[in-house]
Amino acid sequence: MCDFYSKRPNSPEDFVLQDDRGFTLIELVMVMVIIAIAIGVVLPRMPNLTGTEMDRSARKIGMMTRLVRDRAVTLRRYYRLDIDLEGSRMSALYFGPEENYIDDDQVRSLALPEPLYFRDVVTDRGGKRIEGVAEVHFSPKGMIEPVVIHLADRDGNTLSILPDVLGGEIQMVDDYVGLSLQ
C-alpha cells in the first residue's frame, strides 16, 4: 500500500506548506527604490508636452482661420473671428441680413486646453487686446485683417500665429512677434 493513504494529519502544523514563496519586506523596498531611481532619471528627459499641446492648438487656430476665410469667400459674406481672451475660446460669426453678426453654427468654436491661454491679440484696427474679446475681420474677397495671435502657457512660453493677409497661409513663430513683421 502507498504511504500517501497511510499518513493522516494530526496537527494544524501538518497543513502548513513548507515551501513558502513570498517576497520579504527588504526585497519589496529594494524594488521600489530601483523604480524611483529609474523615474528620477527618465522623467527629466521626457519631451515638453506643453510645447506639443501649444503646437497642436496653433495648428487648430490656423485651420479655423483658413476655414473662416474660405467660408467668407465661398458664401460671399463678411466674417468675424471672435477671440475671447478670458475664456480662451474662438468662434466664427458672419454679417447677417439684419446688419449684425450671427454665430455660424457650421463652424465649431475652439477652446484651448487648460495649460494654454491667449496672451493677447494684436490687430490693425483694434490694436493690442489683453482682455475682453478681440475681433478679426474677413472680407468676401479673401482678405484677412492683419493680426497676430499670441498663445502662452503657464511656464511663460509664447507662440505667435500670423495669418497671411491675402492667402490665408499661417506662419508660426516660437517667440513673441509684433504686428509689424507681417
N, C-alpha and C positions, 0 to 999 in steps of 0.2 A: 504494500500500500504506500501511497505517496505521503511525504511529510507535510504537504500543504493542508491536507484534511485533518491531520492528527494534531496540529498546533492550534490551539484556541487562545484568543487574547484573554489575559487575566486581569490586566490593569489598564487605566487610561493611557499610560506611557507607551503601551504597545501599539496604540493607534497613531502616535505622533510619527511623522515622516522623519527619517534620519537624514534625508538629503534636502535640507532647506536651501533653496536657491533664491536669495534675495540680495538686494544691494544694501550695503552698510551706509550709515549716515555720512561717513567720510567720503565714500565713493560718489554719493549724490552731490555733496558740496563741491567736490573737485570738478564734476561735470558742469555745474553751474558757474564755477569760476572760469572754466575754459570758454563757455558760451559768452560770458560777459566780456572777456578779453577779445573774442572774435568780433562781437558787436562794436566794441570800442575802436577796433582797427578798421572795420568795414564802413561804419556809418559816416565818418567824415569824408570818405571817398565817394559817397553816393552823389549823383548829379543833383543840381539845383532844381527841384521840382517846381518851385515857384516861377523860375525863369521859363520853364517849359509851358506852364499854365499861362504865363503872360504872352508868349509867342502864339499859343493856340487862340487866346482871346483876341489878340491883334489880328490874326487871320480871319476870325469871325467878324470882327468890326469891318475889315476890308471887304469881305464878301457881302456884308449888309450894305455897305456904301455903294458897291458896284450894282447890287440888286436894285436899290432905290434909284440910282442914276438910270439904269436900264428901264425901269418902270416909268420914270419921268419921260424918257424918250419914246418908248413904245406907246404909252397911253396919252402922250402929248399933254401932260399936266405938270403943274408946278408941284414939287415935293419939298418936304422939310424933314430933316432928321433931328429929332429932339433927344438931347443927351442930358439925362437927369444926373447931375454931379453928386448929389447926396445919396440918391437911391442906386447909383451905379447901374443904370438901365438906359437902353436906347430904344426908340420907337420911331416908326415912319408914319408920316401924315401927308395927305395931298390936299391941294386947294380945291374945295368943292364948289358946287353951283351957288351956294348961299354966301359965297365970298368969305368963307372961313376954312380953317384947316380941319380935316376929318381924319381920324385914325384909319390907316389902311390895314384891314384885317387879313389881307393876303400876305402881309409881311409880318412875321412873328417878331415881337420885341426881343431884345437881347439883354440878358442880365449877366454881369460879371461875377465870376466865382469869388468866394469870400475873401481871400487874402488880397485881391486886386481892387482897385478903385480908379476912377477918373481923377487925375491930379488937377487938370484944368483943360480947357478947350479954348483955342485962340482962333478967332475968325476975323476976316477982313472987315465985316460990317459990325460985329458985336464986340470986338476986342477980346481981351482975356477974361474968361469967366472961371471963377474958382468955386462958385456956389450957384444954386438955382438950376435952371435949365438953359443949356446952350443950344442954339438953333443953327443948323447947317442947311443952306438952301440949294435946290437943284432946279435947273430950268429944263423945259421940254426940248431944248436944243442940245442937251447933254452936258451943259456946263455945270460945274460944282463950285460953290462959293469957296474961295481959298480958306483952308482950315488946317490946323494941326491939333490932333487929339493926343493928349499925354496920359498914358497909363502908368500906374505906380503900384508897388506892393508895400507891405509894412516894413520891409527892410530898407526902403529908400531907393530901390532900383526903379529906373524910369525908362519907358519905351515911347518913342514918338511915332505917330502914324500920320503920314502926309499923303492924302489922296491927290492925284493929278487933276488939275482944274479942267482940262479938256478931255483926256482919255479915260479917266476913272481908274487908272492904274494906281496901286498903293505902294508907297515906299515906307519901309520901317527902319528906324534908326535907334540903335540901342543906347540912347542918351537923350537929354532934353534939348530939343531943337526948336528954334523960334520960327515964326511965320515967314521971315524974310528969306529963308533958304529955298523957298519953292520956286 
